[in-house]
Amino acid sequence: MVKGPPASRAYNAEDTPTRAAEGFVQGKGLTEKDLEICEIDDGKYVVALVKE
C-alpha cells in the first residue's frame, strides 16, 4: 500500500479529483479507480495498492 496526499487535498468539495490526486495516480501508473481513502496517523489519506 502506498500513501498519497491527504484526502482533503486529493478531492475537492464536489468529490472531484484535484491535481494532487491526478499527479499521484500518474506517478504510480494507476487510475483513479485504484484509489481509496484510509485513516492513517489521525488523518484521512488517499492510498493505493501497488503490485510490484
C-alpha atoms as one frame of an Amber mdcrd trajectory, in Angstrom:
protein
   0.000   0.000   0.000   1.301   3.431  -0.959   0.231   6.521   0.961  -0.675
   9.504  -1.151  -1.820  13.047  -0.420  -4.323  13.934   2.299  -7.879  13.250
   1.168  -8.763  16.919   1.716  -6.199  17.869  -0.946  -6.890  14.963  -3.273
 -10.608  15.703  -3.717 -12.480  18.994  -3.864 -15.880  19.788  -2.328 -17.664
  18.144  -5.282 -15.638  14.902  -4.732 -13.756  15.521  -7.965 -10.049  14.579
  -8.052  -7.664  17.512  -7.798  -4.234  17.911  -9.395  -2.770  16.272  -6.274
  -4.748  13.070  -6.888  -4.070  13.161 -10.626  -0.339  13.557 -10.030  -0.314
  10.694  -7.527  -2.022   8.232  -9.874   0.074   9.324 -12.838   3.301   8.950
 -10.870   2.352   5.434  -9.762   0.939   4.324 -13.129  -2.554   3.867 -11.687
  -6.066   5.110 -12.382  -8.460   7.000 -10.138 -10.391   3.748  -9.582  -7.326
   2.335  -7.793  -7.551   4.935  -5.019  -9.089   4.501  -1.592  -9.302   6.775
   1.421  -7.945   5.364   4.673  -7.485   6.687   8.190  -3.726   6.864   8.798
  -1.888   8.704  11.572  -5.038  10.500  12.772  -5.873  11.773   9.298  -7.565
  10.651   6.080  -5.222   9.944   3.198  -5.524   8.628  -0.330  -3.885   5.224
  -0.648  -3.382   2.738  -3.448  -2.397  -0.892  -3.535   0.618  -1.128  -5.822
   1.695  -4.546  -7.066   5.368  -4.839  -7.878
